[in-house]
Amino acid sequence: MASNDQTHPDDLVPAEVRTSTSPVAIFSLAALKPGSSESDMRQTLKSMTAATREEQGCRQYSVHTSIQEPGIYAFYECWSTGADLLAHMKNPALQTYHAQMFGNLEMKTLEFLRPSED
């Protein structure tokens, strides 16, 4: 998930993840941009989290905030397959949330993960 609205999910997600028929996960760390409202961001994330958890293939979608550093958010999401992750990223119903989220957050870390037992 990129902060650039021009980035297409197929370009962002590695081929190995896109084509995975086993579970895939993402860990990301983001910082609230200067001038952005933390309370607005929390509301956006609350709504987006609820909607995302209803999507096909969503095994887990969690957002945490830093105790030591206000405005830092950690995201963890796990999907049944790479196709499920791509469907989530392309879901038209979530585009408004994505625009709000990436318009107000700067991505610091983005890691694609697979189960360690594979």
C-alpha positions in Angstrom: 0.0 0.0 0.0 1.7 3.1 -1.2 1.3 6.7 -0.4 1.2 7.5 -4.1 -2.3 7.4 -5.5 -0.9 6.6 -9.0 0.6 3.2 -7.8 -1.4 0.2 -9.0 -1.7 -2.7 -6.6 -0.3 -5.1 -9.2 2.9 -2.9 -9.4 3.2 -2.7 -5.6 2.7 -6.3 -4.6 5.5 -8.7 -5.6 4.6 -11.4 -8.1 5.3 -14.1 -5.5 2.6 -12.6 -3.3 0.1 -11.9 -6.1 0.2 -15.5 -7.2 0.3 -17.2 -3.8 -2.3 -19.8 -3.2 -1.3 -20.0 0.5 -1.7 -17.3 3.2 0.1 -13.9 2.7 0.6 -11.1 5.2 1.7 -7.5 5.3 3.3 -5.6 8.1 3.6 -1.8 7.7 4.5 1.1 9.9 3.3 4.6 9.1 3.6 8.1 10.6 0.9 10.7 10.7 1.8 13.6 8.3 2.3 17.0 9.9 -1.0 18.9 10.0 -3.1 15.7 9.9 -5.7 15.1 12.6 -5.0 12.0 14.8 -8.7 11.8 15.8 -9.8 11.9 12.1 -7.2 9.2 11.3 -8.5 7.0 14.1 -12.0 7.3 12.9 -11.0 6.5 9.3 -9.0 3.5 10.5 -11.9 2.3 12.7 -14.3 2.3 9.7 -11.7 0.8 7.3 -10.8 -2.0 9.8 -14.5 -3.0 10.2 -15.1 -3.0 6.4 -11.8 -4.9 5.7 -12.6 -7.7 8.2 -15.7 -8.5 6.2 -13.9 -9.1 3.0 -13.4 -12.5 1.5 -10.1 -14.1 2.6 -9.4 -11.6 5.4 -7.9 -13.7 8.2 -6.7 -10.7 10.3 -6.6 -7.0 9.9 -5.2 -5.1 12.9 -4.0 -1.5 13.5 -2.1 -0.5 16.5 -0.8 2.8 17.7 2.6 3.5 19.4 2.6 4.1 23.1 5.9 5.9 23.0 5.4 7.9 19.9 2.0 9.5 19.1 1.0 9.4 15.5 2.8 6.1 14.7 0.6 3.3 13.4 1.5 -0.4 12.9 -0.6 -2.4 10.5 -0.8 -6.2 10.3 -3.0 -8.0 7.8 -3.2 -11.6 6.8 -5.1 -12.9 3.7 -5.9 -16.5 2.6 -4.3 -16.0 -0.8 -2.5 -13.4 -2.9 -5.7 -13.0 -5.0 -7.7 -12.1 -1.8 -5.1 -9.4 -1.0 -5.3 -7.9 -4.5 -9.1 -7.9 -4.4 -8.9 -6.0 -1.1 -6.5 -3.4 -2.6 -8.7 -2.9 -5.6 -12.0 -2.9 -3.7 -13.9 0.2 -4.9 -15.8 0.4 -1.6 -12.5 1.0 0.2 -11.0 3.6 -2.2 -12.3 6.5 -0.1 -10.7 5.1 3.0 -7.4 4.4 1.2 -7.3 8.0 -0.1 -7.9 9.4 3.4 -5.4 7.0 4.9 -2.6 7.5 2.5 -3.3 11.2 2.2 -2.6 11.6 5.9 0.1 8.9 6.6 3.6 8.5 5.4 4.6 4.9 5.0 7.9 4.1 6.8 8.0 0.3 6.4 6.2 -2.2 4.2 6.9 -5.9 4.4 5.2 -8.7 2.6 5.3 -11.9 4.6 4.6 -15.6 4.3 4.2 -18.3 7.0 7.7 -19.3 8.3 6.9 -23.0 8.0 6.7 -22.8 4.1 
